[in-house]
Amino acid sequence: MRQLEKEARKLGFDMVGVVTAVPGQRLAAYLSWIAAEMHGQMGYLARPDRLARRQDLNVIL
């Protein structure tokens, strides 16, 4: 963490931080919304790969 902070400051950042990647608090509501087909013509929101990324952020890290 110290090395990351040092590099960020060298690049001009005032603040830097690291957090754990966890699914959003409204994930269950989002999945229900998708299951109810409320996404209309935005089919990309219901693609299995998109849903996997929302449920497990390690998929994209």
CHARMM-style PDB file with segment names, atoms N, HN, CA, C and O in Angstrom:
ATOM      1  N   MET     1       0.820  -1.190   0.000  1.00  0.00      PROA
ATOM      2  CA  MET     1       0.000   0.000   0.000  1.00  0.00      PROA
ATOM      3  C   MET     1       0.868   1.259   0.000  1.00  0.00      PROA
ATOM      4  O   MET     1       0.567   2.220  -0.707  1.00  0.00      PROA
ATOM      5  N   ARG     2       1.914   1.255   0.771  1.00  0.00      PROA
ATOM      6  HN  ARG     2       2.159   0.474   1.345  1.00  0.00      PROA
ATOM      7  CA  ARG     2       2.787   2.440   0.839  1.00  0.00      PROA
ATOM      8  C   ARG     2       3.384   2.774  -0.525  1.00  0.00      PROA
ATOM      9  O   ARG     2       3.479   3.945  -0.893  1.00  0.00      PROA
ATOM     10  N   GLN     3       3.783   1.752  -1.269  1.00  0.00      PROA
ATOM     11  HN  GLN     3       3.706   0.801  -0.970  1.00  0.00      PROA
ATOM     12  CA  GLN     3       4.368   1.986  -2.592  1.00  0.00      PROA
ATOM     13  C   GLN     3       3.324   2.598  -3.529  1.00  0.00      PROA
ATOM     14  O   GLN     3       3.631   3.522  -4.282  1.00  0.00      PROA
ATOM     15  N   LEU     4       2.107   2.089  -3.484  1.00  0.00      PROA
ATOM     16  HN  LEU     4       1.858   1.338  -2.872  1.00  0.00      PROA
ATOM     17  CA  LEU     4       1.027   2.630  -4.308  1.00  0.00      PROA
ATOM     18  C   LEU     4       0.764   4.092  -3.948  1.00  0.00      PROA
ATOM     19  O   LEU     4       0.614   4.939  -4.830  1.00  0.00      PROA
ATOM     20  N   GLU     5       0.709   4.377  -2.666  1.00  0.00      PROA
ATOM     21  HN  GLU     5       0.831   3.689  -1.950  1.00  0.00      PROA
ATOM     22  CA  GLU     5       0.483   5.746  -2.197  1.00  0.00      PROA
ATOM     23  C   GLU     5       1.610   6.672  -2.668  1.00  0.00      PROA
ATOM     24  O   GLU     5       1.354   7.790  -3.114  1.00  0.00      PROA
ATOM     25  N   LYS     6       2.825   6.212  -2.568  1.00  0.00      PROA
ATOM     26  HN  LYS     6       3.033   5.303  -2.206  1.00  0.00      PROA
ATOM     27  CA  LYS     6       3.987   6.995  -2.980  1.00  0.00      PROA
ATOM     28  C   LYS     6       3.930   7.305  -4.482  1.00  0.00      PROA
ATOM     29  O   LYS     6       4.168   8.440  -4.895  1.00  0.00      PROA
ATOM     30  N   GLU     7       3.616   6.298  -5.284  1.00  0.00      PROA
ATOM     31  HN  GLU     7       3.423   5.376  -4.947  1.00  0.00      PROA
ATOM     32  CA  GLU     7       3.534   6.493  -6.734  1.00  0.00      PROA
ATOM     33  C   GLU     7       2.395   7.439  -7.102  1.00  0.00      PROA
ATOM     34  O   GLU     7       2.545   8.278  -7.990  1.00  0.00      PROA
ATOM     35  N   ALA     8       1.263   7.306  -6.426  1.00  0.00      PROA
ATOM     36  HN  ALA     8       1.141   6.624  -5.705  1.00  0.00      PROA
ATOM     37  CA  ALA     8       0.121   8.183  -6.700  1.00  0.00      PROA
ATOM     38  C   ALA     8       0.472   9.632  -6.396  1.00  0.00      PROA
ATOM     39  O   ALA     8       0.114  10.530  -7.159  1.00  0.00      PROA
ATOM     40  N   ARG     9       1.159   9.864  -5.308  1.00  0.00      PROA
ATOM     41  HN  ARG     9       1.450   9.135  -4.689  1.00  0.00      PROA
ATOM     42  CA  ARG     9       1.558  11.233  -4.940  1.00  0.00      PROA
ATOM     43  C   ARG     9       2.543  11.804  -5.969  1.00  0.00      PROA
ATOM     44  O   ARG     9       2.486  12.988  -6.301  1.00  0.00      PROA
ATOM     45  N   LYS    10       3.446  10.950  -6.470  1.00  0.00      PROA
ATOM     46  HN  LYS    10       3.493   9.988  -6.200  1.00  0.00      PROA
ATOM     47  CA  LYS    10       4.378  11.402  -7.501  1.00  0.00      PROA
ATOM     48  C   LYS    10       3.636  11.831  -8.763  1.00  0.00      PROA
ATOM     49  O   LYS    10       4.083  12.725  -9.481  1.00  0.00      PROA
ATOM     50  N   LEU    11       2.505  11.191  -9.026  1.00  0.00      PROA
ATOM     51  HN  LEU    11       2.141  10.465  -8.442  1.00  0.00      PROA
ATOM     52  CA  LEU    11       1.704  11.514 -10.205  1.00  0.00      PROA
ATOM     53  C   LEU    11       0.762  12.692  -9.978  1.00  0.00      PROA
ATOM     54  O   LEU    11       0.050  13.107 -10.892  1.00  0.00      PROA
ATOM     55  N   GLY    12       0.760  13.230  -8.757  1.00  0.00      PROA
ATOM     56  HN  GLY    12       1.339  12.893  -8.014  1.00  0.00      PROA
ATOM     57  CA  GLY    12      -0.040  14.408  -8.476  1.00  0.00      PROA
ATOM     58  C   GLY    12      -1.374  14.164  -7.793  1.00  0.00      PROA
ATOM     59  O   GLY    12      -2.159  15.096  -7.619  1.00  0.00      PROA
ATOM     60  N   PHE    13      -1.642  12.924  -7.405  1.00  0.00      PROA
ATOM     61  HN  PHE    13      -1.004  12.167  -7.546  1.00  0.00      PROA
ATOM     62  CA  PHE    13      -2.893  12.636  -6.705  1.00  0.00      PROA
ATOM     63  C   PHE    13      -2.795  13.087  -5.254  1.00  0.00      PROA
ATOM     64  O   PHE    13      -1.773  12.873  -4.602  1.00  0.00      PROA
ATOM     65  N   ASP    14      -3.850  13.710  -4.751  1.00  0.00      PROA
ATOM     66  HN  ASP    14      -4.680  13.885  -5.281  1.00  0.00      PROA
ATOM     67  CA  ASP    14      -3.897  14.138  -3.354  1.00  0.00      PROA
ATOM     68  C   ASP    14      -4.304  12.996  -2.436  1.00  0.00      PROA
ATOM     69  O   ASP    14      -3.871  12.919  -1.287  1.00  0.00      PROA
ATOM     70  N   MET    15      -5.139  12.113  -2.959  1.00  0.00      PROA
ATOM     71  HN  MET    15      -5.491  12.176  -3.893  1.00  0.00      PROA
ATOM     72  CA  MET    15      -5.646  11.006  -2.144  1.00  0.00      PROA
ATOM     73  C   MET    15      -5.541   9.704  -2.930  1.00  0.00      PROA
ATOM     74  O   MET    15      -5.633   9.692  -4.158  1.00  0.00      PROA
ATOM     75  N   VAL    16      -5.348   8.622  -2.209  1.00  0.00      PROA
ATOM     76  HN  VAL    16      -5.272   8.632  -1.212  1.00  0.00      PROA
ATOM     77  CA  VAL    16      -5.331   7.293  -2.819  1.00  0.00      PROA
ATOM     78  C   VAL    16      -5.821   6.308  -1.767  1.00  0.00      PROA
ATOM     79  O   VAL    16      -5.571   6.483  -0.574  1.00  0.00      PROA
ATOM     80  N   GLY    17      -6.512   5.287  -2.211  1.00  0.00      PROA
ATOM     81  HN  GLY    17      -6.716   5.145  -3.179  1.00  0.00      PROA
ATOM     82  CA  GLY    17      -6.998   4.286  -1.264  1.00  0.00      PROA
ATOM     83  C   GLY    17      -7.287   2.973  -1.967  1.00  0.00      PROA
ATOM     84  O   GLY    17      -7.421   2.919  -3.189  1.00  0.00      PROA
ATOM     85  N   VAL    18      -7.378   1.931  -1.184  1.00  0.00      PROA
ATOM     86  HN  VAL    18      -7.269   1.975  -0.190  1.00  0.00      PROA
ATOM     87  CA  VAL    18      -7.668   0.591  -1.692  1.00  0.00      PROA
ATOM     88  C   VAL    18      -8.805   0.027  -0.857  1.00  0.00      PROA
ATOM     89  O   VAL    18      -8.794   0.126   0.370  1.00  0.00      PROA
ATOM     90  N   VAL    19      -9.779  -0.561  -1.522  1.00  0.00      PROA
ATOM     91  HN  VAL    19      -9.788  -0.641  -2.519  1.00  0.00      PROA
ATOM     92  CA  VAL    19     -10.910  -1.167  -0.825  1.00  0.00      PROA
ATOM     93  C   VAL    19     -11.125  -2.581  -1.352  1.00  0.00      PROA
ATOM     94  O   VAL    19     -10.644  -2.938  -2.428  1.00  0.00      PROA
ATOM     95  N   THR    20     -11.846  -3.366  -0.589  1.00  0.00      PROA
ATOM     96  HN  THR    20     -12.237  -3.075   0.285  1.00  0.00      PROA
ATOM     97  CA  THR    20     -12.211  -4.709  -1.013  1.00  0.00      PROA
ATOM     98  C   THR    20     -13.333  -4.609  -2.039  1.00  0.00      PROA
ATOM     99  O   THR    20     -14.275  -3.837  -1.863  1.00  0.00      PROA
ATOM    100  N   ALA    21     -13.232  -5.384  -3.099  1.00  0.00      PROA
ATOM    101  HN  ALA    21     -12.466  -6.012  -3.242  1.00  0.00      PROA
ATOM    102  CA  ALA    21     -14.274  -5.387  -4.129  1.00  0.00      PROA
ATOM    103  C   ALA    21     -15.387  -6.340  -3.709  1.00  0.00      PROA
ATOM    104  O   ALA    21     -15.192  -7.554  -3.649  1.00  0.00      PROA
ATOM    105  N   VAL    22     -16.546  -5.777  -3.422  1.00  0.00      PROA
ATOM    106  HN  VAL    22     -16.704  -4.791  -3.471  1.00  0.00      PROA
ATOM    107  CA  VAL    22     -17.712  -6.580  -3.033  1.00  0.00      PROA
ATOM    108  C   VAL    22     -18.899  -6.151  -3.890  1.00  0.00      PROA
ATOM    109  O   VAL    22     -18.966  -5.002  -4.327  1.00  0.00      PROA
ATOM    110  N   PRO    23     -19.836  -7.067  -4.132  1.00  0.00      PROA
ATOM    111  CA  PRO    23     -21.024  -6.694  -4.907  1.00  0.00      PROA
ATOM    112  C   PRO    23     -21.794  -5.566  -4.226  1.00  0.00      PROA
ATOM    113  O   PRO    23     -21.744  -5.415  -3.005  1.00  0.00      PROA
ATOM    114  N   GLY    24     -22.496  -4.788  -5.016  1.00  0.00      PROA
ATOM    115  HN  GLY    24     -22.537  -4.911  -6.008  1.00  0.00      PROA
ATOM    116  CA  GLY    24     -23.286  -3.685  -4.493  1.00  0.00      PROA
ATOM    117  C   GLY    24     -24.404  -4.147  -3.568  1.00  0.00      PROA
ATOM    118  O   GLY    24     -24.861  -5.288  -3.636  1.00  0.00      PROA
ATOM    119  N   GLN    25     -24.828  -3.241  -2.710  1.00  0.00      PROA
ATOM    120  HN  GLN    25     -24.456  -2.314  -2.655  1.00  0.00      PROA
ATOM    121  CA  GLN    25     -25.869  -3.556  -1.739  1.00  0.00      PROA
ATOM    122  C   GLN    25     -27.212  -3.838  -2.400  1.00  0.00      PROA
ATOM    123  O   GLN    25     -28.062  -4.498  -1.804  1.00  0.00      PROA
ATOM    124  N   ARG    26     -27.415  -3.357  -3.602  1.00  0.00      PROA
ATOM    125  HN  ARG    26     -26.725  -2.820  -4.086  1.00  0.00      PROA
ATOM    126  CA  ARG    26     -28.698  -3.529  -4.284  1.00  0.00      PROA
ATOM    127  C   ARG    26     -28.664  -4.643  -5.324  1.00  0.00      PROA
ATOM    128  O   ARG    26     -29.514  -4.684  -6.213  1.00  0.00      PROA
ATOM    129  N   LEU    27     -27.695  -5.543  -5.222  1.00  0.00      PROA
ATOM    130  HN  LEU    27     -27.004  -5.510  -4.500  1.00  0.00      PROA
ATOM    131  CA  LEU    27     -27.561  -6.617  -6.203  1.00  0.00      PROA
ATOM    132  C   LEU    27     -28.820  -7.467  -6.295  1.00  0.00      PROA
ATOM    133  O   LEU    27     -29.265  -7.775  -7.401  1.00  0.00      PROA
ATOM    134  N   ALA    28     -29.406  -7.853  -5.174  1.00  0.00      PROA
ATOM    135  HN  ALA    28     -29.045  -7.603  -4.276  1.00  0.00      PROA
ATOM    136  CA  ALA    28     -30.611  -8.692  -5.188  1.00  0.00      PROA
ATOM    137  C   ALA    28     -31.751  -7.985  -5.919  1.00  0.00      PROA
ATOM    138  O   ALA    28     -32.482  -8.612  -6.686  1.00  0.00      PROA
ATOM    139  N   ALA    29     -31.903  -6.694  -5.687  1.00  0.00      PROA
ATOM    140  HN  ALA    29     -31.309  -6.184  -5.065  1.00  0.00      PROA
ATOM    141  CA  ALA    29     -32.951  -5.927  -6.369  1.00  0.00      PROA
ATOM    142  C   ALA    29     -32.681  -5.869  -7.872  1.00  0.00      PROA
ATOM    143  O   ALA    29     -33.604  -5.988  -8.678  1.00  0.00      PROA
ATOM    144  N   TYR    30     -31.421  -5.686  -8.240  1.00  0.00      PROA
ATOM    145  HN  TYR    30     -30.672  -5.590  -7.585  1.00  0.00      PROA
ATOM    146  CA  TYR    30     -31.051  -5.648  -9.655  1.00  0.00      PROA
ATOM    147  C   TYR    30     -31.353  -6.979 -10.325  1.00  0.00      PROA
ATOM    148  O   TYR    30     -31.914  -7.011 -11.420  1.00  0.00      PROA
ATOM    149  N   LEU    31     -30.983  -8.081  -9.672  1.00  0.00      PROA
ATOM    150  HN  LEU    31     -30.527  -8.055  -8.783  1.00  0.00      PROA
ATOM    151  CA  LEU    31     -31.233  -9.403 -10.246  1.00  0.00      PROA
ATOM    152  C   LEU    31     -32.730  -9.666 -10.383  1.00  0.00      PROA
ATOM    153  O   LEU    31     -33.161 -10.280 -11.358  1.00  0.00      PROA
ATOM    154  N   SER    32     -33.515  -9.214  -9.430  1.00  0.00      PROA
ATOM    155  HN  SER    32     -33.165  -8.715  -8.638  1.00  0.00      PROA
ATOM    156  CA  SER    32     -34.977  -9.351  -9.517  1.00  0.00      PROA
ATOM    157  C   SER    32     -35.519  -8.526 -10.678  1.00  0.00      PROA
ATOM    158  O   SER    32     -36.416  -8.970 -11.396  1.00  0.00      PROA
ATOM    159  N   TRP    33     -34.985  -7.349 -10.857  1.00  0.00      PROA
ATOM    160  HN  TRP    33     -34.257  -6.988 -10.274  1.00  0.00      PROA
ATOM    161  CA  TRP    33     -35.375  -6.460 -11.948  1.00  0.00      PROA
ATOM    162  C   TRP    33     -35.089  -7.120 -13.296  1.00  0.00      PROA
ATOM    163  O   TRP    33     -35.912  -7.070 -14.210  1.00  0.00      PROA
ATOM    164  N   ILE    34     -33.918  -7.736 -13.407  1.00  0.00      PROA
ATOM    165  HN  ILE    34     -33.250  -7.776 -12.664  1.00  0.00      PROA
ATOM    166  CA  ILE    34     -33.550  -8.447 -14.634  1.00  0.00      PROA
ATOM    167  C   ILE    34     -34.473  -9.648 -14.834  1.00  0.00      PROA
ATOM    168  O   ILE    34     -34.973  -9.863 -15.938  1.00  0.00      PROA
ATOM    169  N   ALA    35     -34.705 -10.433 -13.778  1.00  0.00      PROA
ATOM    170  HN  ALA    35     -34.299 -10.258 -12.881  1.00  0.00      PROA
ATOM    171  CA  ALA    35     -35.563 -11.619 -13.868  1.00  0.00      PROA
ATOM    172  C   ALA    35     -36.984 -11.250 -14.293  1.00  0.00      PROA
ATOM    173  O   ALA    35     -37.656 -12.033 -14.964  1.00  0.00      PROA
ATOM    174  N   ALA    36     -37.438 -10.068 -13.906  1.00  0.00      PROA
ATOM    175  HN  ALA    36     -36.892  -9.432 -13.360  1.00  0.00      PROA
ATOM    176  CA  ALA    36     -38.773  -9.594 -14.287  1.00  0.00      PROA
ATOM    177  C   ALA    36     -38.773  -8.982 -15.687  1.00  0.00      PROA
ATOM    178  O   ALA    36     -39.790  -8.459 -16.142  1.00  0.00      PROA
ATOM    179  N   GLU    37     -37.638  -9.051 -16.362  1.00  0.00      PROA
ATOM    180  HN  GLU    37     -36.812  -9.477 -15.993  1.00  0.00      PROA
ATOM    181  CA  GLU    37     -37.451  -8.541 -17.724  1.00  0.00      PROA
ATOM    182  C   GLU    37     -37.766  -7.050 -17.844  1.00  0.00      PROA
ATOM    183  O   GLU    37     -38.306  -6.590 -18.850  1.00  0.00      PROA
ATOM    184  N   MET    38     -37.420  -6.319 -16.806  1.00  0.00      PROA
ATOM    185  HN  MET    38     -36.981  -6.692 -15.988  1.00  0.00      PROA
ATOM    186  CA  MET    38     -37.647  -4.874 -16.791  1.00  0.00      PROA
ATOM    187  C   MET    38     -36.603  -4.112 -17.616  1.00  0.00      PROA
ATOM    188  O   MET    38     -36.734  -2.907 -17.828  1.00  0.00      PROA
ATOM    189  N   HSD    39     -35.582  -4.811 -18.072  1.00  0.00      PROA
ATOM    190  HN  HSD    39     -35.476  -5.790 -17.900  1.00  0.00      PROA
ATOM    191  CA  HSD    39     -34.515  -4.161 -18.834  1.00  0.00      PROA
ATOM    192  C   HSD    39     -34.920  -3.848 -20.273  1.00  0.00      PROA
ATOM    193  O   HSD    39     -34.171  -3.191 -20.996  1.00  0.00      PROA
ATOM    194  N   GLY    40     -36.092  -4.310 -20.694  1.00  0.00      PROA
ATOM    195  HN  GLY    40     -36.701  -4.844 -20.106  1.00  0.00      PROA
ATOM    196  CA  GLY    40     -36.610  -3.981 -22.020  1.00  0.00      PROA
ATOM    197  C   GLY    40     -35.644  -4.333 -23.135  1.00  0.00      PROA
ATOM    198  O   GLY    40     -35.204  -5.477 -23.246  1.00  0.00      PROA
ATOM    199  N   GLN    41     -35.314  -3.346 -23.962  1.00  0.00      PROA
ATOM    200  HN  GLN    41     -35.671  -2.417 -23.872  1.00  0.00      PROA
ATOM    201  CA  GLN    41     -34.443  -3.580 -25.113  1.00  0.00      PROA
ATOM    202  C   GLN    41     -32.958  -3.573 -24.757  1.00  0.00      PROA
ATOM    203  O   GLN    41     -32.106  -3.741 -25.630  1.00  0.00      PROA
ATOM    204  N   MET    42     -32.654  -3.381 -23.496  1.00  0.00      PROA
ATOM    205  HN  MET    42     -33.346  -3.245 -22.787  1.00  0.00      PROA
ATOM    206  CA  MET    42     -31.246  -3.365 -23.071  1.00  0.00      PROA
ATOM    207  C   MET    42     -30.812  -4.780 -22.693  1.00  0.00      PROA
ATOM    208  O   MET    42     -30.389  -5.032 -21.565  1.00  0.00      PROA
ATOM    209  N   GLY    43     -30.923  -5.699 -23.654  1.00  0.00      PROA
ATOM    210  HN  GLY    43     -31.267  -5.495 -24.570  1.00  0.00      PROA
ATOM    211  CA  GLY    43     -30.628  -7.106 -23.420  1.00  0.00      PROA
ATOM    212  C   GLY    43     -29.228  -7.368 -22.895  1.00  0.00      PROA
ATOM    213  O   GLY    43     -28.994  -8.361 -22.206  1.00  0.00      PROA
ATOM    214  N   TYR    44     -28.303  -6.489 -23.215  1.00  0.00      PROA
ATOM    215  HN  TYR    44     -28.492  -5.682 -23.774  1.00  0.00      PROA
ATOM    216  CA  TYR    44     -26.929  -6.668 -22.745  1.00  0.00      PROA
ATOM    217  C   TYR    44     -26.854  -6.713 -21.218  1.00  0.00      PROA
ATOM    218  O   TYR    44     -25.933  -7.313 -20.666  1.00  0.00      PROA
ATOM    219  N   LEU    45     -27.816  -6.082 -20.528  1.00  0.00      PROA
ATOM    220  HN  LEU    45     -28.565  -5.594 -20.977  1.00  0.00      PROA
ATOM    221  CA  LEU    45     -27.813  -6.095 -19.064  1.00  0.00      PROA
ATOM    222  C   LEU    45     -28.070  -7.486 -18.500  1.00  0.00      PROA
ATOM    223  O   LEU    45     -27.659  -7.789 -17.380  1.00  0.00      PROA
ATOM    224  N   ALA    46     -28.750  -8.335 -19.273  1.00  0.00      PROA
ATOM    225  HN  ALA    46     -29.083  -8.089 -20.183  1.00  0.00      PROA
ATOM    226  CA  ALA    46     -29.110  -9.675 -18.802  1.00  0.00      PROA
ATOM    227  C   ALA    46     -28.165 -10.759 -19.311  1.00  0.00      PROA
ATOM    228  O   ALA    46     -28.368 -11.937 -19.020  1.00  0.00      PROA
ATOM    229  N   ARG    47     -27.139 -10.380 -20.063  1.00  0.00      PROA
ATOM    230  HN  ARG    47     -26.974  -9.423 -20.300  1.00  0.00      PROA
ATOM    231  CA  ARG    47     -26.197 -11.390 -20.563  1.00  0.00      PROA
ATOM    232  C   ARG    47     -25.509 -12.081 -19.396  1.00  0.00      PROA
ATOM    233  O   ARG    47     -25.157 -11.435 -18.409  1.00  0.00      PROA
ATOM    234  N   PRO    48     -25.314 -13.397 -19.504  1.00  0.00      PROA
ATOM    235  CA  PRO    48     -24.675 -14.141 -18.406  1.00  0.00      PROA
ATOM    236  C   PRO    48     -23.323 -13.573 -17.977  1.00  0.00      PROA
ATOM    237  O   PRO    48     -23.018 -13.544 -16.785  1.00  0.00      PROA
ATOM    238  N   ASP    49     -22.510 -13.120 -18.936  1.00  0.00      PROA
ATOM    239  HN  ASP    49     -22.758 -13.144 -19.904  1.00  0.00      PROA
ATOM    240  CA  ASP    49     -21.202 -12.569 -18.566  1.00  0.00      PROA
ATOM    241  C   ASP    49     -21.353 -11.271 -17.778  1.00  0.00      PROA
ATOM    242  O   ASP    49     -20.572 -11.014 -16.862  1.00  0.00      PROA
ATOM    243  N   ARG    50     -22.342 -10.453 -18.118  1.00  0.00      PROA
ATOM    244  HN  ARG    50     -22.976 -10.662 -18.862  1.00  0.00      PROA
ATOM    245  CA  ARG    50     -22.569  -9.206 -17.383  1.00  0.00      PROA
ATOM    246  C   ARG    50     -23.058  -9.486 -15.968  1.00  0.00      PROA
ATOM    247  O   ARG    50     -22.628  -8.839 -15.013  1.00  0.00      PROA
ATOM    248  N   LEU    51     -23.962 -10.459 -15.840  1.00  0.00      PROA
ATOM    249  HN  LEU    51     -24.312 -10.985 -16.615  1.00  0.00      PROA
ATOM    250  CA  LEU    51     -24.480 -10.811 -14.518  1.00  0.00      PROA
ATOM    251  C   LEU    51     -23.379 -11.414 -13.651  1.00  0.00      PROA
ATOM    252  O   LEU    51     -23.317 -11.154 -12.449  1.00  0.00      PROA
ATOM    253  N   ALA    52     -22.508 -12.221 -14.263  1.00  0.00      PROA
ATOM    254  HN  ALA    52     -22.558 -12.433 -15.239  1.00  0.00      PROA
ATOM    255  CA  ALA    52     -21.395 -12.825 -13.512  1.00  0.00      PROA
ATOM    256  C   ALA    52     -20.481 -11.745 -12.950  1.00  0.00      PROA
ATOM    257  O   ALA    52     -20.020 -11.853 -11.814  1.00  0.00      PROA
ATOM    258  N   ARG    53     -20.214 -10.706 -13.734  1.00  0.00      PROA
ATOM    259  HN  ARG    53     -20.588 -10.619 -14.657  1.00  0.00      PROA
ATOM    260  CA  ARG    53     -19.350  -9.615 -13.264  1.00  0.00      PROA
ATOM    261  C   ARG    53     -19.969  -8.863 -12.100  1.00  0.00      PROA
ATOM    262  O   ARG    53     -19.263  -8.439 -11.185  1.00  0.00      PROA
ATOM    263  N   ARG    54     -21.273  -8.697 -12.130  1.00  0.00      PROA
ATOM    264  HN  ARG    54     -21.846  -9.041 -12.874  1.00  0.00      PROA
ATOM    265  CA  ARG    54     -21.943  -7.983 -11.035  1.00  0.00      PROA
ATOM    266  C   ARG    54     -21.959  -8.804  -9.751  1.00  0.00      PROA
ATOM    267  O   ARG    54     -21.918  -8.247  -8.654  1.00  0.00      PROA
ATOM    268  N   GLN    55     -22.019 -10.138  -9.889  1.00  0.00      PROA
ATOM    269  HN  GLN    55     -22.052 -10.590 -10.780  1.00  0.00      PROA
ATOM    270  CA  GLN    55     -22.121 -10.993  -8.716  1.00  0.00      PROA
ATOM    271  C   GLN    55     -20.768 -11.337  -8.108  1.00  0.00      PROA
ATOM    272  O   GLN    55     -20.670 -11.589  -6.908  1.00  0.00      PROA
ATOM    273  N   ASP    56     -19.729 -11.348  -8.932  1.00  0.00      PROA
ATOM    274  HN  ASP    56     -19.809 -11.144  -9.908  1.00  0.00      PROA
ATOM    275  CA  ASP    56     -18.386 -11.681  -8.448  1.00  0.00      PROA
ATOM    276  C   ASP    56     -17.395 -10.735  -9.113  1.00  0.00      PROA
ATOM    277  O   ASP    56     -16.971 -10.967 -10.245  1.00  0.00      PROA
ATOM    278  N   LEU    57     -17.033  -9.684  -8.418  1.00  0.00      PROA
ATOM    279  HN  LEU    57     -17.377  -9.495  -7.498  1.00  0.00      PROA
ATOM    280  CA  LEU    57     -16.170  -8.662  -9.004  1.00  0.00      PROA
ATOM    281  C   LEU    57     -14.773  -9.178  -9.326  1.00  0.00      PROA
ATOM    282  O   LEU    57     -14.038  -8.533 -10.074  1.00  0.00      PROA
ATOM    283  N   ASN    58     -14.395 -10.323  -8.777  1.00  0.00      PROA
ATOM    284  HN  ASN    58     -14.992 -10.847  -8.170  1.00  0.00      PROA
ATOM    285  CA  ASN    58     -13.099 -10.908  -9.113  1.00  0.00      PROA
ATOM    286  C   ASN    58     -13.052 -11.354 -10.567  1.00  0.00      PROA
ATOM    287  O   ASN    58     -11.970 -11.543 -11.122  1.00  0.00      PROA
ATOM    288  N   VAL    59     -14.215 -11.525 -11.191  1.00  0.00      PROA
ATOM    289  HN  VAL    59     -15.094 -11.371 -10.740  1.00  0.00      PROA
ATOM    290  CA  VAL    59     -14.277 -11.898 -12.598  1.00  0.00      PROA
ATOM    291  C   VAL    59     -13.625 -10.817 -13.458  1.00  0.00      PROA
ATOM    292  O   VAL    59     -13.031 -11.125 -14.492  1.00  0.00      PROA
ATOM    293  N   ILE    60     -13.731  -9.563 -13.043  1.00  0.00      PROA
ATOM    294  HN  ILE    60     -14.214  -9.313 -12.204  1.00  0.00      PROA
ATOM    295  CA  ILE    60     -13.164  -8.477 -13.851  1.00  0.00      PROA
ATOM    296  C   ILE    60     -11.827  -7.964 -13.332  1.00  0.00      PROA
ATOM    297  O   ILE    60     -11.178  -7.155 -13.995  1.00  0.00      PROA
ATOM    298  N   LEU    61     -11.413  -8.414 -12.175  1.00  0.00      PROA
ATOM    299  HN  LEU    61     -11.940  -9.071 -11.636  1.00  0.00      PROA
ATOM    300  CA  LEU    61     -10.145  -7.921 -11.621  1.00  0.00      PROA
ATOM    301  C   LEU    61      -8.969  -8.716 -12.103  1.00  0.00      PROA
ATOM    302  OT1 LEU    61      -7.833  -8.427 -11.727  1.00  0.00      PROA
TER     303      LEU     61
END
